[in-house]
Amino acid sequence: MKVEILTIDGEHLTLGSEALDSPGFDLLALFTGSEGMLGIIVEVTVKLLTKPQSAKVLLACFDDVEKAGNAVAEIIGAGVVPGGLEMMDNLAIRAAEDFINAGYPMDAEAILLCELDGAESDVIEDCERVDAVLRAAGATDIRLAKDEAERLRFWAGRKNAFPAVGRVSPDYYCMDGTIPRRQLAHVLKRIADLSAEYGLRVANVFHAGDGNMHPLILFDANRPGELERAEAIGARILETCVEVGGSITGEHGVGREKINQMCTQFSSDELTFFHSLKAAFDPQGLLNPGKNVPTLHRCAEFGSMHVHHGALPFPEVERF
């Protein structure tokens, strides 16, 4: 794939397939969208992939959320590359089932949806391998979608999880953090503890295959203090993601919402570099000011710049 970008000084920047496949490709998020606009994408060339010959979905039920989290790591560890691997906890299951009638087990503490695609013979073999992994991981029941209609129904429940949860709570706050897959069980336990601590329900929906999680914090903004508690638990969840080696965002960006947690994830010299990059493209600071990258002053106020032996790190960097 090739992307051509028109920057604010009128120059064209072309990124080829090698650049786009590299870890630095995430920098494209800096050029356009809610994170700020440093340029305009004027042309994108993509490669179309052939539709898989066969696609089958396994629905696995678990009596424990942490077992389901561990099963995700086991599937990937077995060398299987699913076309889709999603997880939902009981609150999300019940909301989706009431809304869509997808055929989900209402008594399961968690379910995994694992789609395997490719050549028919390969898919059959992968289904057998994943079935064995899931049973060893503690799945209480495993269902293979019997036909295309049931496969689509299984996915319809997951794809409608967000509006479904909106039917059981006046408001919800959608988080977006990414963690190493091996940390899923630990983070799910931590979210449950935070839910109890703050007195707010949390429905967990995960892009489990890549560790991108979307805890939905349920609250009622009409009740004094609930919005503030929802924001507080959301911040704690993101900080937990960083603690286990993850990130405060997977796909929803930073904007202003997560700007304090940028202070948790990045050091002062990294933030200084980010500001330098933005200044190179937007020297007058006209494009979405105050978003995405916090000032060092803000991080100091947030308490994420730690003083060691009476001195701040990088004392040569102006802070106030």
Residue, then its C-alpha position, 0 to 999 in steps of 0.5 A: m500500500k502507498v499513501e501520499i500526503l500533502t503537508i501544510d507547507g505544500e510539500h508531498l510526502t509519499l510513504g511506500s509499503e515498507a514504511l507502512d509496515s514498520p512500527g513508525f507507520d503509527l505516525l500517520a495518525l498525526f497527519t489527519g483526524s481527531e489527533g490534530m491535522l498536520g497534513i491532508i491525505v490526497e491519495v491512497t493506493v491499496k492492495l485488495l486481498t482475495k476473499p477466503q474460500s472458507a470461514k468458520v466460527l467457534l463460540a467458546c463458553f467459560d465459567d471464569v473471565e480470567k480463564a477466557g483471557n488466558a485462552v486467548a494467549e494459548i490460541i496465539g501461542a499454538g501458532v494459530v492466526p485467527g481471522g477474528l478473535e473477540m471476547m465478551d464478559n457476562l454483562a456484555i453477553r446478556a445485553a447483546e443477547d437481549f438486543i440481537n438474539a444471537g444465541y449466546p449462553m446467558d449463564a457464561e461468565a465470558i465467551l470467545l468468538c474465534e473465526l478461522d478462514g482460508a482454504e477449506s482443508d486448512v480451516i478444518e484443521d485449525c478448528e480442531r487445533v483451536d477446539a483442543v486448545l480451548r478445552a485445555a484452557g477450561a472452556t465449558d462448552i464449544r459451539l461451531a456455527k452450523d451454517e453461514a446464517e449462524r456465523l453471521r448471527f454470532w458476529a452480529g451480537r458482538k458488533n452490536a455490543f455497544p448499542a446493546v449496553g446502551r439499552v441497560s444504562p443511561d450512559y456509558y464511557c467507552m475506554d480503549g487500551t491495548i495490553p500484551r495478550r498474556q496480561l489479559a487475565h490479570v487486567l480483567k481481574r484488575i478491572a473487576d477490582l476497580s469496578a467494585e472500588y468505584g461502585l460502577r458496573v463495567a462491561n468488557v468487550f475485547h478485540a482479544g486477538d490483538g490485545n485491544m480492549h474496550p471496557l464500557i463503564l456504566f453510569d448515570a450522569n444525572r446522579p451526582g458524582e457518577l460521571e466523575r467516578a466513571e472518568a476516574i476509573g477510566a483513567r485507572i484502567l488506562e494506567t493499568c494498561v501502561e503498568v503491564g507493558g501496554s498503551i493508553t490507546g489502540e484505535h480511538g486516539v488520545g485527543r483531550e480525553k487521555i492527555n493526562q495518561m500520556c504523562t504516564q506512558f511517556s517520559s519528559d524527553e519523549l514528550t519534548f520530541f513529540h512537541s518538536l515534531k508537531a512544531a516542524f509541521d505546525p510552527q504557529g500551533l494552529l491545528n487542534p491546539g491542546k490535543n494529543v501531547p501534553t505540556l511538561h507543565r501539565c505532567a508536573e501538575f498531574g504528578s507524573m514527573h517524579v522528583h529523584h534526589g531533589a532534582l527533576p529529570f532533564p532539568e535543561v527542559e523549560r517547564f514553567 
